[in-house]
Amino acid sequence: MATRSSAPTKVATRITSALKRFQPVLSSALARDVNESDTAAIVTDVLAELFGYDKYHEVTSEHMIRGTYCDLAVTIEGKLRLLIEVKAIGLDLKEKHLRQAANYAANQGCEWVALTNGIAWQVYRMDFGQHIKEELVLEANLLELNPREASTLDCLYLLTREGLMKGALPEYYVHKQATSRFILGALVLSEPVVSMVRRELKKLSPVKVSTDEIRETLEREVLKREVAEGEKADEARKKVAKATAREAKGKTRAEQEPADSPITEAEAEADDLEAKRA
């Protein structure tokens, strides 16, 4: 049985129709190796016809940031929603291209940045902490997507006007973060999970095994090294540790708070009598 897309029917129909229409257009432009300006014109049409933005009022190439213009910007109801850096259709997207778009976003405080050559689309979330960071959230190739598949509709819906206004992209980001291999790896190595594994091992064998030994085996022999080591793994461990600490603190507080004493029958009768007198 085919999986149904979560995109609204009207939006899904528009995405399917527009993608079928634009795939030959993009293929032709790639074969002709059109320049950046012509690519930007195609991207503007894609934003309007596939993603549903008003290209006359919501998409502009005249968005100036500190004396320089970004390629395209999507502004809805007076608020900047998305900055788009466009490269020529035959150009591979590289990190240096993102640097320019990230600078635009940092100067404007825009959370979402898209990098595209018309065919490949990369969407990044900007983190304006102590150090500006960008994280790849969504990646799609319009020539490789099947217009009939629900996964295609769900993927492209995130970038539509409707999806953007309903917060679909931030929601997808949160879900992706929660189910990332780094978070799952950190959970597997956390104290509650390791302790649970130790309890289950006791049922299988009388041999005593310490939690440190279990954790070390999981880290070295079960999980991939990239999941257990590195900056993202460290960040994931911190998130899991904070969540575990919050839960423990909440349990402690609940245990310390005295339960409300039940009202006796005599007290209930006294309350009723007082109420009648009033």
C-alpha positions as CSV (number, residue, x, y, z in Angstrom):
1,M,0.0,0.0,0.0
2,A,1.4,3.4,-1.0
3,T,2.3,5.8,1.7
4,R,0.2,9.0,1.7
5,S,2.0,12.4,1.8
6,S,1.5,14.7,4.8
7,A,1.3,17.7,2.4
8,P,-2.2,19.2,1.9
9,T,-3.9,17.8,-1.2
10,K,-3.9,21.1,-3.0
11,V,-0.2,21.7,-2.3
12,A,0.7,18.1,-3.3
13,T,-1.1,18.5,-6.6
14,R,0.7,21.7,-7.4
15,I,4.1,20.2,-6.5
16,T,3.5,17.1,-8.6
17,S,2.4,19.1,-11.7
18,A,5.1,21.8,-11.4
19,L,7.9,19.2,-10.9
20,K,6.9,17.3,-14.0
21,R,6.9,20.6,-15.9
22,F,10.2,21.9,-14.6
23,Q,12.3,18.7,-14.9
24,P,12.7,18.9,-18.7
25,V,13.3,22.7,-18.3
26,L,16.1,22.1,-15.9
27,S,17.6,19.3,-18.0
28,S,17.6,21.5,-21.0
29,A,19.2,24.4,-19.1
30,L,21.9,22.0,-17.8
31,A,22.7,20.8,-21.3
32,R,23.0,24.4,-22.5
33,D,25.1,25.3,-19.4
34,V,23.1,28.5,-18.8
35,N,24.7,31.3,-16.7
36,E,23.9,32.3,-13.2
37,S,21.5,35.1,-14.3
38,D,19.4,32.7,-16.4
39,T,19.5,30.1,-13.6
40,A,18.2,32.7,-11.1
41,A,15.3,33.4,-13.5
42,I,14.4,29.6,-13.5
43,V,14.7,29.5,-9.7
44,T,12.3,32.4,-9.4
45,D,9.8,30.5,-11.5
46,V,10.3,27.4,-9.4
47,L,9.7,29.4,-6.2
48,A,6.4,30.7,-7.7
49,E,5.0,27.7,-9.6
50,L,6.3,24.8,-7.4
51,F,6.7,26.3,-4.0
52,G,3.8,28.7,-4.2
53,Y,5.3,32.1,-3.5
54,D,4.1,35.3,-5.1
55,K,7.1,36.1,-7.3
56,Y,6.0,39.8,-7.7
57,H,5.5,40.5,-4.0
58,E,7.3,37.9,-1.9
59,V,10.4,37.0,-4.0
60,T,13.0,39.7,-4.7
61,S,16.5,40.0,-6.0
62,E,16.8,43.5,-4.6
63,H,17.4,42.6,-1.0
64,M,20.4,44.7,0.0
65,I,22.4,43.7,3.1
66,R,25.2,46.1,4.1
67,G,25.7,47.5,0.7
68,T,25.6,44.2,-1.2
69,Y,22.7,42.2,-2.7
70,C,21.9,38.6,-2.0
71,D,20.6,36.7,-5.0
72,L,17.0,36.1,-3.9
73,A,15.1,36.7,-0.7
74,V,11.6,35.5,0.3
75,T,9.7,38.0,2.4
76,I,6.2,37.3,3.7
77,E,4.0,39.8,5.5
78,G,7.1,42.1,5.9
79,K,9.3,39.4,7.5
80,L,12.3,37.9,5.8
81,R,11.8,34.1,5.8
82,L,14.4,32.7,3.5
83,L,17.6,33.8,1.8
84,I,18.6,32.1,-1.4
85,E,22.1,32.0,-2.9
86,V,21.9,31.0,-6.6
87,K,24.8,29.5,-8.6
88,A,24.9,28.7,-12.3
89,I,23.1,25.4,-13.1
90,G,26.3,23.6,-14.2
91,L,28.2,24.6,-11.0
92,D,28.6,22.1,-8.2
93,L,27.5,23.6,-4.8
94,K,30.5,24.0,-2.5
95,E,31.2,25.2,1.1
96,K,32.6,28.6,-0.2
97,H,29.2,29.4,-1.7
98,L,27.5,28.8,1.6
99,R,29.9,31.2,3.3
100,Q,28.6,34.1,1.4
101,A,25.0,33.2,2.0
102,A,25.7,32.6,5.7
103,N,27.2,36.1,6.0
104,Y,24.0,37.5,4.5
105,A,21.9,35.6,7.0
106,A,24.0,36.6,10.0
107,N,23.8,40.3,9.0
108,Q,20.0,40.1,8.6
109,G,19.3,37.6,11.4
110,C,17.6,35.2,9.0
111,E,17.4,31.6,10.4
112,W,17.0,29.8,7.0
113,V,19.3,29.8,4.0
114,A,19.0,27.9,0.7
115,L,21.8,27.2,-1.7
116,T,20.8,26.1,-5.2
117,N,21.9,25.8,-8.8
118,G,18.3,25.2,-9.8
119,I,18.6,21.4,-9.7
120,A,20.3,20.8,-6.4
121,W,18.8,22.4,-3.3
122,Q,20.4,22.6,0.1
123,V,18.6,24.2,3.0
124,Y,20.6,25.2,6.1
125,R,19.6,26.4,9.6
126,M,21.7,29.2,11.0
127,D,22.7,29.2,14.6
128,F,23.6,32.7,15.8
129,G,25.3,31.7,19.1
130,Q,28.7,32.7,20.2
131,H,30.0,31.4,16.9
132,I,27.9,31.4,13.8
133,K,27.1,27.9,12.7
134,E,25.1,26.4,9.9
135,E,23.6,23.0,9.7
136,L,22.4,21.2,6.6
137,V,18.7,20.3,7.3
138,L,17.4,19.4,3.8
139,E,18.9,18.3,0.5
140,A,17.1,17.6,-2.7
141,N,17.8,17.1,-6.4
142,L,14.9,18.1,-8.5
143,L,15.9,15.9,-11.4
144,E,16.2,12.8,-9.3
145,L,12.9,13.1,-7.4
146,N,9.8,11.1,-8.5
147,P,6.8,13.4,-8.6
148,R,4.5,10.5,-7.8
149,E,6.2,9.5,-4.6
150,A,5.0,10.7,-1.2
151,S,8.5,11.2,0.0
152,T,9.1,13.7,-2.8
153,L,5.9,15.6,-1.8
154,D,6.9,15.6,1.9
155,C,10.4,16.8,1.1
156,L,9.4,19.7,-1.1
157,Y,6.4,20.7,1.0
158,L,8.9,21.8,3.7
159,L,10.0,24.6,1.3
160,T,6.6,25.7,0.1
161,R,4.9,28.9,1.2
162,E,2.3,26.8,3.0
163,G,4.9,24.7,4.8
164,L,6.9,27.8,5.8
165,M,3.9,29.6,7.2
166,K,2.9,26.5,9.3
167,G,6.4,26.0,10.7
168,A,7.0,22.7,8.8
169,L,10.7,23.3,8.3
170,P,11.5,24.1,12.0
171,E,9.3,21.1,13.1
172,Y,11.2,18.8,10.7
173,Y,14.5,20.2,12.0
174,V,13.5,19.4,15.6
175,H,12.4,15.9,14.6
176,K,15.6,15.3,12.7
177,Q,17.7,16.5,15.7
178,A,15.8,14.2,18.1
179,T,16.3,11.2,15.9
180,S,19.9,11.9,14.8
181,R,22.5,9.1,15.1
182,F,24.4,11.3,17.5
183,I,21.4,11.7,19.9
184,L,20.6,8.0,19.7
185,G,24.2,7.1,20.2
186,A,24.4,9.3,23.3
187,L,21.2,7.7,24.7
188,V,22.6,4.3,24.2
189,L,25.7,5.3,26.2
190,S,23.8,7.2,28.9
191,E,23.7,5.9,32.5
192,P,20.0,4.8,32.5
193,V,20.4,2.8,29.3
194,V,23.7,1.2,30.3
195,S,22.3,0.3,33.7
196,M,19.3,-1.3,32.1
197,V,21.6,-3.4,29.8
198,R,23.5,-4.4,32.9
199,R,20.3,-5.6,34.6
200,E,19.3,-7.6,31.5
201,L,22.8,-9.2,31.3
202,K,22.4,-10.4,34.9
203,K,19.4,-12.4,33.7
204,L,21.5,-14.1,31.1
205,S,24.6,-14.8,33.1
206,P,25.8,-14.7,36.7
207,V,29.1,-13.1,35.6
208,K,29.4,-9.6,37.1
209,V,29.9,-6.9,34.5
210,S,30.4,-3.2,35.4
211,T,28.5,-0.4,33.7
212,D,31.9,1.1,32.6
213,E,32.8,-2.2,30.9
214,I,29.4,-2.2,29.1
215,R,29.7,1.4,28.0
216,E,33.3,0.8,26.7
217,T,32.1,-2.2,24.7
218,L,29.2,-0.3,23.2
219,E,31.4,2.7,22.3
220,R,34.2,0.7,20.8
221,E,32.6,-2.4,19.2
222,V,28.9,-1.7,18.8
223,L,28.6,2.0,17.7
224,K,30.4,3.5,14.8
225,R,33.3,5.7,15.9
226,E,31.8,8.8,14.2
227,V,28.7,8.4,16.3
228,A,30.5,8.3,19.6
229,E,33.3,10.8,19.0
230,G,33.6,14.3,17.7
231,E,31.9,17.7,18.2
232,K,28.4,16.5,17.3
233,A,28.7,13.5,19.6
234,D,29.8,15.7,22.5
235,E,26.9,18.1,21.9
236,A,24.5,15.2,21.9
237,R,25.9,13.8,25.1
238,K,25.4,17.2,26.8
239,K,21.8,17.3,25.6
240,V,21.1,13.8,26.9
241,A,22.8,14.6,30.2
242,K,20.8,17.8,30.7
243,A,17.5,15.9,30.0
244,T,18.4,13.1,32.4
245,A,19.3,15.7,35.1
246,R,16.0,17.5,34.6
247,E,14.1,14.3,34.9
248,A,15.9,13.3,38.1
249,K,15.4,16.8,39.6
250,G,11.7,16.6,38.8
251,K,11.4,13.2,40.5
252,T,13.2,14.4,43.6
253,R,11.0,17.5,43.9
254,A,7.9,15.3,43.5
255,E,9.1,13.0,46.2
256,Q,9.9,15.8,48.6
257,E,6.5,17.6,48.2
258,P,4.0,16.3,50.8
259,A,0.8,14.9,49.3
260,D,-2.4,16.7,50.1
261,S,-4.0,15.2,53.2
262,P,-7.4,13.6,52.4
263,I,-10.5,15.4,53.8
264,T,-12.1,13.5,56.6
265,E,-15.9,13.0,56.8
266,A,-16.1,15.3,59.8
267,E,-14.3,18.0,58.0
268,A,-16.6,17.6,54.9
269,E,-19.7,18.0,57.2
270,A,-18.2,21.1,58.8
271,D,-17.6,22.6,55.4
272,D,-21.2,21.9,54.3
273,L,-22.5,23.5,57.5
274,E,-20.4,26.6,57.0
275,A,-21.6,26.8,53.5
276,K,-25.3,26.7,54.5
277,R,-24.7,29.4,57.2
278,A,-23.1,31.6,54.6
